[in-house]
Amino acid sequence: MFMKTDIEQDVEKIATTLKAMITHLIGSHIEFHVSYKVHEKTTVFHIVVDRCAMGKILGTKGKNLNAIRTWIQSSSARLGVRAVIDSPTCLDGLEP
């Protein structure tokens, strides 16, 4: 049986909170996905969102995305890992 390490459990909690933040930004009716990949010292979060909600994620001059990145970095700092968010990508062909 595979047991998650403490770091993996904490990263999963951060991912869950990130999903909640994005849901509040774009609404629950718009489809999106949050995934992550844990490397040795870095965790990379990937956000895939419908094209119509991309502006809500980015915000004016990228302020929303920068705020999310700052929160992710500060939340993961206690884990001793570096966390980054890739630039959001679009889900094509999805209707809002």
mmCIF file as gemmi writes it, N, C-alpha and C atoms, coordinates in Angstrom:
data_model
loop_
_atom_site.group_PDB
_atom_site.id
_atom_site.type_symbol
_atom_site.label_atom_id
_atom_site.label_alt_id
_atom_site.label_comp_id
_atom_site.label_asym_id
_atom_site.label_entity_id
_atom_site.label_seq_id
_atom_site.pdbx_PDB_ins_code
_atom_site.Cartn_x
_atom_site.Cartn_y
_atom_site.Cartn_z
_atom_site.occupancy
_atom_site.B_iso_or_equiv
_atom_site.pdbx_formal_charge
_atom_site.auth_seq_id
_atom_site.auth_asym_id
_atom_site.pdbx_PDB_model_num
ATOM 1 N N . MET Axp A 1 ? 0.844 -1.182 0 1 0 ? 1 A 1
ATOM 2 C CA . MET Axp A 1 ? 0 0 0 1 0 ? 1 A 1
ATOM 3 C C . MET Axp A 1 ? 0.883 1.236 0 1 0 ? 1 A 1
ATOM 4 N N . PHE Axp A 2 ? 0.569 2.187 -0.865 1 0 ? 2 A 1
ATOM 5 C CA . PHE Axp A 2 ? 1.365 3.396 -1.014 1 0 ? 2 A 1
ATOM 6 C C . PHE Axp A 2 ? 0.866 4.463 -0.045 1 0 ? 2 A 1
ATOM 7 N N . MET Axp A 3 ? 1.745 4.971 0.793 1 0 ? 3 A 1
ATOM 8 C CA . MET Axp A 3 ? 1.402 6.03 1.74 1 0 ? 3 A 1
ATOM 9 C C . MET Axp A 3 ? 2.024 7.334 1.267 1 0 ? 3 A 1
ATOM 10 N N . LYS Axp A 4 ? 1.255 8.403 1.32 1 0 ? 4 A 1
ATOM 11 C CA . LYS Axp A 4 ? 1.786 9.705 0.945 1 0 ? 4 A 1
ATOM 12 C C . LYS Axp A 4 ? 2.673 10.234 2.063 1 0 ? 4 A 1
ATOM 13 N N . THR Axp A 5 ? 3.75 10.906 1.671 1 0 ? 5 A 1
ATOM 14 C CA . THR Axp A 5 ? 4.621 11.522 2.661 1 0 ? 5 A 1
ATOM 15 C C . THR Axp A 5 ? 3.956 12.785 3.19 1 0 ? 5 A 1
ATOM 16 N N . ASP Axp A 6 ? 4.527 13.33 4.251 1 0 ? 6 A 1
ATOM 17 C CA . ASP Axp A 6 ? 3.98 14.553 4.828 1 0 ? 6 A 1
ATOM 18 C C . ASP Axp A 6 ? 3.996 15.695 3.818 1 0 ? 6 A 1
ATOM 19 N N . ILE Axp A 7 ? 5.068 15.801 3.044 1 0 ? 7 A 1
ATOM 20 C CA . ILE Axp A 7 ? 5.159 16.869 2.053 1 0 ? 7 A 1
ATOM 21 C C . ILE Axp A 7 ? 4.072 16.7 0.996 1 0 ? 7 A 1
ATOM 22 N N . GLU Axp A 8 ? 3.854 15.474 0.535 1 0 ? 8 A 1
ATOM 23 C CA . GLU Axp A 8 ? 2.811 15.237 -0.47 1 0 ? 8 A 1
ATOM 24 C C . GLU Axp A 8 ? 1.426 15.571 0.078 1 0 ? 8 A 1
ATOM 25 N N . GLN Axp A 9 ? 1.19 15.275 1.343 1 0 ? 9 A 1
ATOM 26 C CA . GLN Axp A 9 ? -0.093 15.608 1.954 1 0 ? 9 A 1
ATOM 27 C C . GLN Axp A 9 ? -0.272 17.118 2.05 1 0 ? 9 A 1
ATOM 28 N N . ASP Axp A 10 ? 0.795 17.831 2.435 1 0 ? 10 A 1
ATOM 29 C CA . ASP Axp A 10 ? 0.718 19.286 2.522 1 0 ? 10 A 1
ATOM 30 C C . ASP Axp A 10 ? 0.522 19.915 1.149 1 0 ? 10 A 1
ATOM 31 N N . VAL Axp A 11 ? 1.209 19.393 0.142 1 0 ? 11 A 1
ATOM 32 C CA . VAL Axp A 11 ? 1.05 19.914 -1.217 1 0 ? 11 A 1
ATOM 33 C C . VAL Axp A 11 ? -0.369 19.65 -1.708 1 0 ? 11 A 1
ATOM 34 N N . GLU Axp A 12 ? -0.94 18.521 -1.356 1 0 ? 12 A 1
ATOM 35 C CA . GLU Axp A 12 ? -2.326 18.22 -1.729 1 0 ? 12 A 1
ATOM 36 C C . GLU Axp A 12 ? -3.287 19.225 -1.084 1 0 ? 12 A 1
ATOM 37 N N . LYS Axp A 13 ? -3.026 19.61 0.16 1 0 ? 13 A 1
ATOM 38 C CA . LYS Axp A 13 ? -3.854 20.62 0.826 1 0 ? 13 A 1
ATOM 39 C C . LYS Axp A 13 ? -3.734 21.97 0.123 1 0 ? 13 A 1
ATOM 40 N N . ILE Axp A 14 ? -2.51 22.326 -0.29 1 0 ? 14 A 1
ATOM 41 C CA . ILE Axp A 14 ? -2.309 23.577 -1.018 1 0 ? 14 A 1
ATOM 42 C C . ILE Axp A 14 ? -3.061 23.533 -2.342 1 0 ? 14 A 1
ATOM 43 N N . ALA Axp A 15 ? -3.011 22.401 -3.037 1 0 ? 15 A 1
ATOM 44 C CA . ALA Axp A 15 ? -3.722 22.262 -4.31 1 0 ? 15 A 1
ATOM 45 C C . ALA Axp A 15 ? -5.229 22.387 -4.107 1 0 ? 15 A 1
ATOM 46 N N . THR Axp A 16 ? -5.743 21.816 -3.041 1 0 ? 16 A 1
ATOM 47 C CA . THR Axp A 16 ? -7.171 21.911 -2.746 1 0 ? 16 A 1
ATOM 48 C C . THR Axp A 16 ? -7.577 23.354 -2.482 1 0 ? 16 A 1
ATOM 49 N N . THR Axp A 17 ? -6.761 24.074 -1.731 1 0 ? 17 A 1
ATOM 50 C CA . THR Axp A 17 ? -7.049 25.477 -1.459 1 0 ? 17 A 1
ATOM 51 C C . THR Axp A 17 ? -6.93 26.313 -2.728 1 0 ? 17 A 1
ATOM 52 N N . LEU Axp A 18 ? -5.957 25.99 -3.58 1 0 ? 18 A 1
ATOM 53 C CA . LEU Axp A 18 ? -5.809 26.682 -4.862 1 0 ? 18 A 1
ATOM 54 C C . LEU Axp A 18 ? -7.056 26.481 -5.72 1 0 ? 18 A 1
ATOM 55 N N . LYS Axp A 19 ? -7.587 25.271 -5.728 1 0 ? 19 A 1
ATOM 56 C CA . LYS Axp A 19 ? -8.823 25.002 -6.473 1 0 ? 19 A 1
ATOM 57 C C . LYS Axp A 19 ? -9.979 25.841 -5.933 1 0 ? 19 A 1
ATOM 58 N N . ALA Axp A 20 ? -10.058 25.961 -4.608 1 0 ? 20 A 1
ATOM 59 C CA . ALA Axp A 20 ? -11.123 26.767 -4.005 1 0 ? 20 A 1
ATOM 60 C C . ALA Axp A 20 ? -10.97 28.24 -4.376 1 0 ? 20 A 1
ATOM 61 N N . MET Axp A 21 ? -9.738 28.746 -4.382 1 0 ? 21 A 1
ATOM 62 C CA . MET Axp A 21 ? -9.498 30.141 -4.756 1 0 ? 21 A 1
ATOM 63 C C . MET Axp A 21 ? -9.931 30.396 -6.198 1 0 ? 21 A 1
ATOM 64 N N . ILE Axp A 22 ? -9.574 29.487 -7.089 1 0 ? 22 A 1
ATOM 65 C CA . ILE Axp A 22 ? -9.921 29.655 -8.499 1 0 ? 22 A 1
ATOM 66 C C . ILE Axp A 22 ? -11.432 29.562 -8.694 1 0 ? 22 A 1
ATOM 67 N N . THR Axp A 23 ? -12.081 28.662 -7.965 1 0 ? 23 A 1
ATOM 68 C CA . THR Axp A 23 ? -13.536 28.542 -8.043 1 0 ? 23 A 1
ATOM 69 C C . THR Axp A 23 ? -14.203 29.855 -7.648 1 0 ? 23 A 1
ATOM 70 N N . HIS Axp A 24 ? -13.69 30.508 -6.614 1 0 ? 24 A 1
ATOM 71 C CA . HIS Axp A 24 ? -14.254 31.788 -6.193 1 0 ? 24 A 1
ATOM 72 C C . HIS Axp A 24 ? -13.978 32.892 -7.211 1 0 ? 24 A 1
ATOM 73 N N . LEU Axp A 25 ? -12.862 32.808 -7.91 1 0 ? 25 A 1
ATOM 74 C CA . LEU Axp A 25 ? -12.547 33.816 -8.923 1 0 ? 25 A 1
ATOM 75 C C . LEU Axp A 25 ? -13.419 33.681 -10.166 1 0 ? 25 A 1
ATOM 76 N N . ILE Axp A 26 ? -13.567 32.46 -10.665 1 0 ? 26 A 1
ATOM 77 C CA . ILE Axp A 26 ? -14.224 32.271 -11.962 1 0 ? 26 A 1
ATOM 78 C C . ILE Axp A 26 ? -15.638 31.728 -11.854 1 0 ? 26 A 1
ATOM 79 N N . GLY Axp A 27 ? -16.039 31.243 -10.71 1 0 ? 27 A 1
ATOM 80 C CA . GLY Axp A 27 ? -17.366 30.667 -10.548 1 0 ? 27 A 1
ATOM 81 C C . GLY Axp A 27 ? -17.319 29.154 -10.678 1 0 ? 27 A 1
ATOM 82 N N . SER Axp A 28 ? -18.295 28.508 -10.101 1 0 ? 28 A 1
ATOM 83 C CA . SER Axp A 28 ? -18.304 27.046 -10.077 1 0 ? 28 A 1
ATOM 84 C C . SER Axp A 28 ? -18.822 26.436 -11.373 1 0 ? 28 A 1
ATOM 85 N N . HIS Axp A 29 ? -19.4 27.234 -12.26 1 0 ? 29 A 1
ATOM 86 C CA . HIS Axp A 29 ? -19.977 26.706 -13.501 1 0 ? 29 A 1
ATOM 87 C C . HIS Axp A 29 ? -18.961 26.599 -14.632 1 0 ? 29 A 1
ATOM 88 N N . ILE Axp A 30 ? -17.761 27.119 -14.446 1 0 ? 30 A 1
ATOM 89 C CA . ILE Axp A 30 ? -16.735 27.077 -15.485 1 0 ? 30 A 1
ATOM 90 C C . ILE Axp A 30 ? -15.74 25.972 -15.149 1 0 ? 30 A 1
ATOM 91 N N . GLU Axp A 31 ? -15.464 25.134 -16.133 1 0 ? 31 A 1
ATOM 92 C CA . GLU Axp A 31 ? -14.584 23.985 -15.91 1 0 ? 31 A 1
ATOM 93 C C . GLU Axp A 31 ? -13.118 24.41 -15.895 1 0 ? 31 A 1
ATOM 94 N N . PHE Axp A 32 ? -12.365 23.83 -14.969 1 0 ? 32 A 1
ATOM 95 C CA . PHE Axp A 32 ? -10.927 24.043 -14.899 1 0 ? 32 A 1
ATOM 96 C C . PHE Axp A 32 ? -10.289 22.842 -14.213 1 0 ? 32 A 1
ATOM 97 N N . HIS Axp A 33 ? -8.987 22.73 -14.357 1 0 ? 33 A 1
ATOM 98 C CA . HIS Axp A 33 ? -8.235 21.65 -13.726 1 0 ? 33 A 1
ATOM 99 C C . HIS Axp A 33 ? -6.982 22.228 -13.083 1 0 ? 33 A 1
ATOM 100 N N . VAL Axp A 34 ? -6.65 21.721 -11.917 1 0 ? 34 A 1
ATOM 101 C CA . VAL Axp A 34 ? -5.396 22.069 -11.253 1 0 ? 34 A 1
ATOM 102 C C . VAL Axp A 34 ? -4.646 20.769 -11.023 1 0 ? 34 A 1
ATOM 103 N N . SER Axp A 35 ? -3.425 20.722 -11.495 1 0 ? 35 A 1
ATOM 104 C CA . SER Axp A 35 ? -2.583 19.552 -11.25 1 0 ? 35 A 1
ATOM 105 C C . SER Axp A 35 ? -1.233 20.043 -10.755 1 0 ? 35 A 1
ATOM 106 N N . TYR Axp A 36 ? -0.45 19.134 -10.242 1 0 ? 36 A 1
ATOM 107 C CA . TYR Axp A 36 ? 0.872 19.51 -9.76 1 0 ? 36 A 1
ATOM 108 C C . TYR Axp A 36 ? 1.824 18.35 -9.941 1 0 ? 36 A 1
ATOM 109 N N . LYS Axp A 37 ? 3.083 18.695 -9.984 1 0 ? 37 A 1
ATOM 110 C CA . LYS Axp A 37 ? 4.132 17.69 -10.081 1 0 ? 37 A 1
ATOM 111 C C . LYS Axp A 37 ? 5.173 18.035 -9.032 1 0 ? 37 A 1
ATOM 112 N N . VAL Axp A 38 ? 5.459 17.079 -8.162 1 0 ? 38 A 1
ATOM 113 C CA . VAL Axp A 38 ? 6.43 17.281 -7.093 1 0 ? 38 A 1
ATOM 114 C C . VAL Axp A 38 ? 7.782 16.78 -7.568 1 0 ? 38 A 1
ATOM 115 N N . HIS Axp A 39 ? 8.743 17.679 -7.599 1 0 ? 39 A 1
ATOM 116 C CA . HIS Axp A 39 ? 10.116 17.327 -7.925 1 0 ? 39 A 1
ATOM 117 C C . HIS Axp A 39 ? 10.914 17.307 -6.626 1 0 ? 39 A 1
ATOM 118 N N . GLU Axp A 40 ? 12.213 17.143 -6.719 1 0 ? 40 A 1
ATOM 119 C CA . GLU Axp A 40 ? 13.042 17.033 -5.52 1 0 ? 40 A 1
ATOM 120 C C . GLU Axp A 40 ? 12.905 18.255 -4.61 1 0 ? 40 A 1
ATOM 121 N N . LYS Axp A 41 ? 13.048 19.446 -5.156 1 0 ? 41 A 1
ATOM 122 C CA . LYS Axp A 41 ? 12.956 20.66 -4.345 1 0 ? 41 A 1
ATOM 123 C C . LYS Axp A 41 ? 11.904 21.646 -4.842 1 0 ? 41 A 1
ATOM 124 N N . THR Axp A 42 ? 11.213 21.315 -5.909 1 0 ? 42 A 1
ATOM 125 C CA . THR Axp A 42 ? 10.248 22.236 -6.499 1 0 ? 42 A 1
ATOM 126 C C . THR Axp A 42 ? 8.936 21.513 -6.777 1 0 ? 42 A 1
ATOM 127 N N . THR Axp A 43 ? 7.846 22.19 -6.496 1 0 ? 43 A 1
ATOM 128 C CA . THR Axp A 43 ? 6.526 21.706 -6.868 1 0 ? 43 A 1
ATOM 129 C C . THR Axp A 43 ? 5.967 22.664 -7.906 1 0 ? 43 A 1
ATOM 130 N N . VAL Axp A 44 ? 5.546 22.126 -9.04 1 0 ? 44 A 1
ATOM 131 C CA . VAL Axp A 44 ? 5.019 22.941 -10.13 1 0 ? 44 A 1
ATOM 132 C C . VAL Axp A 44 ? 3.514 22.696 -10.232 1 0 ? 44 A 1
ATOM 133 N N . PHE Axp A 45 ? 2.744 23.767 -10.101 1 0 ? 45 A 1
ATOM 134 C CA . PHE Axp A 45 ? 1.297 23.692 -10.238 1 0 ? 45 A 1
ATOM 135 C C . PHE Axp A 45 ? 0.915 24.125 -11.645 1 0 ? 45 A 1
ATOM 136 N N . HIS Axp A 46 ? -0.02 23.396 -12.247 1 0 ? 46 A 1
ATOM 137 C CA . HIS Axp A 46 ? -0.509 23.69 -13.591 1 0 ? 46 A 1
ATOM 138 C C . HIS Axp A 46 ? -1.999 24.004 -13.494 1 0 ? 46 A 1
ATOM 139 N N . ILE Axp A 47 ? -2.407 25.106 -14.094 1 0 ? 47 A 1
ATOM 140 C CA . ILE Axp A 47 ? -3.814 25.49 -14.131 1 0 ? 47 A 1
ATOM 141 C C . ILE Axp A 47 ? -4.267 25.45 -15.584 1 0 ? 47 A 1
ATOM 142 N N . VAL Axp A 48 ? -5.324 24.7 -15.846 1 0 ? 48 A 1
ATOM 143 C CA . VAL Axp A 48 ? -5.927 24.643 -17.176 1 0 ? 48 A 1
ATOM 144 C C . VAL Axp A 48 ? -7.363 25.125 -17.011 1 0 ? 48 A 1
ATOM 145 N N . VAL Axp A 49 ? -7.717 26.179 -17.751 1 0 ? 49 A 1
ATOM 146 C CA . VAL Axp A 49 ? -9.014 26.821 -17.557 1 0 ? 49 A 1
ATOM 147 C C . VAL Axp A 49 ? -9.64 27.13 -18.915 1 0 ? 49 A 1
ATOM 148 N N . ASP Axp A 50 ? -10.962 27.232 -18.93 1 0 ? 50 A 1
ATOM 149 C CA . ASP Axp A 50 ? -11.673 27.602 -20.143 1 0 ? 50 A 1
ATOM 150 C C . ASP Axp A 50 ? -11.241 29.003 -20.581 1 0 ? 50 A 1
ATOM 151 N N . ARG Axp A 51 ? -11.203 29.204 -21.88 1 0 ? 51 A 1
ATOM 152 C CA . ARG Axp A 51 ? -10.717 30.471 -22.442 1 0 ? 51 A 1
ATOM 153 C C . ARG Axp A 51 ? -11.497 31.679 -21.908 1 0 ? 51 A 1
ATOM 154 N N . CYS Axp A 52 ? -12.789 31.532 -21.679 1 0 ? 52 A 1
ATOM 155 C CA . CYS Axp A 52 ? -13.601 32.665 -21.234 1 0 ? 52 A 1
ATOM 156 C C . CYS Axp A 52 ? -13.249 33.122 -19.818 1 0 ? 52 A 1
ATOM 157 N N . ALA Axp A 53 ? -12.584 32.283 -19.041 1 0 ? 53 A 1
ATOM 158 C CA . ALA Axp A 53 ? -12.23 32.631 -17.667 1 0 ? 53 A 1
ATOM 159 C C . ALA Axp A 53 ? -10.76 33 -17.505 1 0 ? 53 A 1
ATOM 160 N N . MET Axp A 54 ? -10.008 32.974 -18.59 1 0 ? 54 A 1
ATOM 161 C CA . MET Axp A 54 ? -8.579 33.259 -18.506 1 0 ? 54 A 1
ATOM 162 C C . MET Axp A 54 ? -8.322 34.662 -17.943 1 0 ? 54 A 1
ATOM 163 N N . GLY Axp A 55 ? -9.108 35.637 -18.365 1 0 ? 55 A 1
ATOM 164 C CA . GLY Axp A 55 ? -8.928 37.006 -17.881 1 0 ? 55 A 1
ATOM 165 C C . GLY Axp A 55 ? -9.175 37.142 -16.392 1 0 ? 55 A 1
ATOM 166 N N . LYS Axp A 56 ? -10.108 36.356 -15.867 1 0 ? 56 A 1
ATOM 167 C CA . LYS Axp A 56 ? -10.391 36.402 -14.435 1 0 ? 56 A 1
ATOM 168 C C . LYS Axp A 56 ? -9.239 35.822 -13.629 1 0 ? 56 A 1
ATOM 169 N N . ILE Axp A 57 ? -8.58 34.811 -14.16 1 0 ? 57 A 1
ATOM 170 C CA . ILE Axp A 57 ? -7.427 34.219 -13.477 1 0 ? 57 A 1
ATOM 171 C C . ILE Axp A 57 ? -6.254 35.193 -13.506 1 0 ? 57 A 1
ATOM 172 N N . LEU Axp A 58 ? -6.015 35.786 -14.674 1 0 ? 58 A 1
ATOM 173 C CA . LEU Axp A 58 ? -4.876 36.696 -14.811 1 0 ? 58 A 1
ATOM 174 C C . LEU Axp A 58 ? -5.105 38.001 -14.057 1 0 ? 58 A 1
ATOM 175 N N . GLY Axp A 59 ? -6.271 38.578 -14.192 1 0 ? 59 A 1
ATOM 176 C CA . GLY Axp A 59 ? -6.547 39.86 -13.563 1 0 ? 59 A 1
ATOM 177 C C . GLY Axp A 59 ? -5.9 40.991 -14.338 1 0 ? 59 A 1
ATOM 178 N N . THR Axp A 60 ? -6.143 42.215 -13.9 1 0 ? 60 A 1
ATOM 179 C CA . THR Axp A 60 ? -5.573 43.388 -14.546 1 0 ? 60 A 1
ATOM 180 C C . THR Axp A 60 ? -4.065 43.388 -14.377 1 0 ? 60 A 1
ATOM 181 N N . LYS Axp A 61 ? -3.367 43.415 -15.489 1 0 ? 61 A 1
ATOM 182 C CA . LYS Axp A 61 ? -1.9 43.415 -15.515 1 0 ? 61 A 1
ATOM 183 C C . LYS Axp A 61 ? -1.312 42.237 -14.742 1 0 ? 61 A 1
ATOM 184 N N . GLY Axp A 62 ? -2.044 41.133 -14.662 1 0 ? 62 A 1
ATOM 185 C CA . GLY Axp A 62 ? -1.545 39.93 -14.005 1 0 ? 62 A 1
ATOM 186 C C . GLY Axp A 62 ? -1.583 39.962 -12.49 1 0 ? 62 A 1
ATOM 187 N N . LYS Axp A 63 ? -2.333 40.889 -11.922 1 0 ? 63 A 1
ATOM 188 C CA . LYS Axp A 63 ? -2.342 41.045 -10.464 1 0 ? 63 A 1
ATOM 189 C C . LYS Axp A 63 ? -2.949 39.839 -9.748 1 0 ? 63 A 1
ATOM 190 N N . ASN Axp A 64 ? -4.024 39.268 -10.289 1 0 ? 64 A 1
ATOM 191 C CA . ASN Axp A 64 ? -4.621 38.094 -9.64 1 0 ? 64 A 1
ATOM 192 C C . ASN Axp A 64 ? -3.65 36.921 -9.632 1 0 ? 64 A 1
ATOM 193 N N . LEU Axp A 65 ? -3.044 36.66 -10.785 1 0 ? 65 A 1
ATOM 194 C CA . LEU Axp A 65 ? -2.112 35.541 -10.876 1 0 ? 65 A 1
ATOM 195 C C . LEU Axp A 65 ? -0.897 35.766 -9.985 1 0 ? 65 A 1
ATOM 196 N N . ASN Axp A 66 ? -0.392 36.986 -9.925 1 0 ? 66 A 1
ATOM 197 C CA . ASN Axp A 66 ? 0.747 37.272 -9.05 1 0 ? 66 A 1
ATOM 198 C C . ASN Axp A 66 ? 0.381 37.084 -7.583 1 0 ? 66 A 1
ATOM 199 N N . ALA Axp A 67 ? -0.833 37.457 -7.205 1 0 ? 67 A 1
ATOM 200 C CA . ALA Axp A 67 ? -1.275 37.251 -5.827 1 0 ? 67 A 1
ATOM 201 C C . ALA Axp A 67 ? -1.373 35.763 -5.508 1 0 ? 67 A 1
ATOM 202 N N . ILE Axp A 68 ? -1.888 34.984 -6.452 1 0 ? 68 A 1
ATOM 203 C CA . ILE Axp A 68 ? -1.973 33.535 -6.251 1 0 ? 68 A 1
ATOM 204 C C . ILE Axp A 68 ? -0.576 32.943 -6.141 1 0 ? 68 A 1
ATOM 205 N N . ARG Axp A 69 ? 0.341 33.379 -6.995 1 0 ? 69 A 1
ATOM 206 C CA . ARG Axp A 69 ? 1.721 32.886 -6.942 1 0 ? 69 A 1
ATOM 207 C C . ARG Axp A 69 ? 2.378 33.222 -5.608 1 0 ? 69 A 1
ATOM 208 N N . THR Axp A 70 ? 2.151 34.438 -5.113 1 0 ? 70 A 1
ATOM 209 C CA . THR Axp A 70 ? 2.716 34.836 -3.824 1 0 ? 70 A 1
ATOM 210 C C . THR Axp A 70 ? 2.176 33.956 -2.712 1 0 ? 70 A 1
ATOM 211 N N . TRP Axp A 71 ? 0.876 33.682 -2.74 1 0 ? 71 A 1
ATOM 212 C CA . TRP Axp A 71 ? 0.28 32.836 -1.713 1 0 ? 71 A 1
ATOM 213 C C . TRP Axp A 71 ? 0.855 31.417 -1.76 1 0 ? 71 A 1
ATOM 214 N N . ILE Axp A 72 ? 0.993 30.873 -2.971 1 0 ? 72 A 1
ATOM 215 C CA . ILE Axp A 72 ? 1.542 29.524 -3.127 1 0 ? 72 A 1
ATOM 216 C C . ILE Axp A 72 ? 2.972 29.469 -2.596 1 0 ? 72 A 1
ATOM 217 N N . GLN Axp A 73 ? 3.775 30.465 -2.926 1 0 ? 73 A 1
ATOM 218 C CA . GLN Axp A 73 ? 5.166 30.483 -2.48 1 0 ? 73 A 1
ATOM 219 C C . GLN Axp A 73 ? 5.26 30.572 -0.966 1 0 ? 73 A 1
ATOM 220 N N . SER Axp A 74 ? 4.444 31.423 -0.35 1 0 ? 74 A 1
ATOM 221 C CA . SER Axp A 74 ? 4.51 31.557 1.102 1 0 ? 74 A 1
ATOM 222 C C . SER Axp A 74 ? 3.951 30.329 1.812 1 0 ? 74 A 1
ATOM 223 N N . SER Axp A 75 ? 2.928 29.713 1.246 1 0 ? 75 A 1
ATOM 224 C CA . SER Axp A 75 ? 2.352 28.515 1.863 1 0 ? 75 A 1
ATOM 225 C C . SER Axp A 75 ? 3.288 27.319 1.785 1 0 ? 75 A 1
ATOM 226 N N . SER Axp A 76 ? 4.056 27.253 0.718 1 0 ? 76 A 1
ATOM 227 C CA . SER Axp A 76 ? 4.959 26.114 0.557 1 0 ? 76 A 1
ATOM 228 C C . SER Axp A 76 ? 6.324 26.343 1.2 1 0 ? 76 A 1
ATOM 229 N N . ALA Axp A 77 ? 6.608 27.569 1.619 1 0 ? 77 A 1
ATOM 230 C CA . ALA Axp A 77 ? 7.926 27.866 2.192 1 0 ? 77 A 1
ATOM 231 C C . ALA Axp A 77 ? 8.197 27.035 3.446 1 0 ? 77 A 1
ATOM 232 N N . ARG Axp A 78 ? 7.184 26.819 4.243 1 0 ? 78 A 1
ATOM 233 C CA . ARG Axp A 78 ? 7.39 26.028 5.465 1 0 ? 78 A 1
ATOM 234 C C . ARG Axp A 78 ? 7.683 24.565 5.168 1 0 ? 78 A 1
ATOM 235 N N . LEU Axp A 79 ? 7.363 24.127 3.938 1 0 ? 79 A 1
ATOM 236 C CA . LEU Axp A 79 ? 7.643 22.749 3.541 1 0 ? 79 A 1
ATOM 237 C C . LEU Axp A 79 ? 9.095 22.562 3.127 1 0 ? 79 A 1
ATOM 238 N N . GLY Axp A 80 ? 9.776 23.672 2.894 1 0 ? 80 A 1
ATOM 239 C CA . GLY Axp A 80 ? 11.153 23.577 2.441 1 0 ? 80 A 1
ATOM 240 C C . GLY Axp A 80 ? 11.272 23.279 0.963 1 0 ? 80 A 1
ATOM 241 N N . VAL Axp A 81 ? 10.203 23.519 0.212 1 0 ? 81 A 1
ATOM 242 C CA . VAL Axp A 81 ? 10.228 23.316 -1.235 1 0 ? 81 A 1
ATOM 243 C C . VAL Axp A 81 ? 9.888 24.626 -1.923 1 0 ? 81 A 1
ATOM 244 N N . ARG Axp A 82 ? 10.261 24.721 -3.156 1 0 ? 82 A 1
ATOM 245 C CA . ARG Axp A 82 ? 9.939 25.882 -3.973 1 0 ? 82 A 1
ATOM 246 C C . ARG Axp A 82 ? 8.716 25.526 -4.799 1 0 ? 82 A 1
ATOM 247 N N . ALA Axp A 83 ? 7.694 26.355 -4.731 1 0 ? 83 A 1
ATOM 248 C CA . ALA Axp A 83 ? 6.472 26.111 -5.497 1 0 ? 83 A 1
ATOM 249 C C . ALA Axp A 83 ? 6.301 27.204 -6.534 1 0 ? 83 A 1
ATOM 250 N N . VAL Axp A 84 ? 5.973 26.811 -7.737 1 0 ? 84 A 1
ATOM 251 C CA . VAL Axp A 84 ? 5.734 27.761 -8.819 1 0 ? 84 A 1
ATOM 252 C C . VAL Axp A 84 ? 4.442 27.387 -9.525 1 0 ? 84 A 1
ATOM 253 N N . ILE Axp A 85 ? 3.835 28.387 -10.166 1 0 ? 85 A 1
ATOM 254 C CA . ILE Axp A 85 ? 2.646 28.154 -10.977 1 0 ? 85 A 1
ATOM 255 C C . ILE Axp A 85 ? 3.011 28.456 -12.411 1 0 ? 85 A 1
ATOM 256 N N . ASP Axp A 86 ? 2.814 27.481 -13.289 1 0 ? 86 A 1
ATOM 257 C CA . ASP Axp A 86 ? 2.99 27.725 -14.717 1 0 ? 86 A 1
ATOM 258 C C . ASP Axp A 86 ? 1.921 28.705 -15.182 1 0 ? 86 A 1
ATOM 259 N N . SER Axp A 87 ? 2.193 29.39 -16.258 1 0 ? 87 A 1
ATOM 260 C CA . SER Axp A 87 ? 1.172 30.266 -16.832 1 0 ? 87 A 1
ATOM 261 C C . SER Axp A 87 ? -0.045 29.423 -17.183 1 0 ? 87 A 1
ATOM 262 N N . PRO Axp A 88 ? -1.239 29.9 -16.835 1 0 ? 88 A 1
ATOM 263 C CA . PRO Axp A 88 ? -2.44 29.114 -17.125 1 0 ? 88 A 1
ATOM 264 C C . PRO Axp A 88 ? -2.586 28.836 -18.617 1 0 ? 88 A 1
ATOM 265 N N . THR Axp A 89 ? -3.112 27.679 -18.936 1 0 ? 89 A 1
ATOM 266 C CA . THR Axp A 89 ? -3.382 27.321 -20.322 1 0 ? 89 A 1
ATOM 267 C C . THR Axp A 89 ? -4.885 27.164 -20.507 1 0 ? 89 A 1
ATOM 268 N N . CYS Axp A 90 ? -5.32 27.197 -21.753 1 0 ? 90 A 1
ATOM 269 C CA . CYS Axp A 90 ? -6.751 27.165 -22.07 1 0 ? 90 A 1
ATOM 270 C C . CYS Axp A 90 ? -7.213 25.765 -22.422 1 0 ? 90 A 1
ATOM 271 N N . LEU Axp A 91 ? -8.423 25.468 -21.992 1 0 ? 91 A 1
ATOM 272 C CA . LEU Axp A 91 ? -9.142 24.293 -22.475 1 0 ? 91 A 1
ATOM 273 C C . LEU Axp A 91 ? -9.873 24.737 -23.726 1 0 ? 91 A 1
ATOM 274 N N . ASP Axp A 92 ? -9.596 24.142 -24.843 1 0 ? 92 A 1
ATOM 275 C CA . ASP Axp A 92 ? -10.272 24.53 -26.078 1 0 ? 92 A 1
ATOM 276 C C . ASP Axp A 92 ? -11.499 23.664 -26.288 1 0 ? 92 A 1
ATOM 277 N N . GLY Axp A 93 ? -12.519 24.27 -26.837 1 0 ? 93 A 1
ATOM 278 C CA . GLY Axp A 93 ? -13.715 23.523 -27.184 1 0 ? 93 A 1
ATOM 279 C C . GLY Axp A 93 ? -14.717 23.384 -26.064 1 0 ? 93 A 1
ATOM 280 N N . LEU Axp A 94 ? -14.481 24.006 -24.922 1 0 ? 94 A 1
ATOM 281 C CA . LEU Axp A 94 ? -15.435 23.919 -23.825 1 0 ? 94 A 1
ATOM 282 C C . LEU Axp A 94 ? -16.297 25.165 -23.799 1 0 ? 94 A 1
ATOM 283 N N . GLU Axp A 95 ? -17.566 24.974 -23.582 1 0 ? 95 A 1
ATOM 284 C CA . GLU Axp A 95 ? -18.501 26.087 -23.47 1 0 ? 95 A 1
ATOM 285 C C . GLU Axp A 95 ? -18.695 26.411 -22.002 1 0 ? 95 A 1
ATOM 286 N N . PRO Axp A 96 ? -18.846 27.687 -21.662 1 0 ? 96 A 1
ATOM 287 C CA . PRO Axp A 96 ? -19.066 28.054 -20.252 1 0 ? 96 A 1
ATOM 288 C C . PRO Axp A 96 ? -20.397 27.567 -19.723 1 0 ? 96 A 1
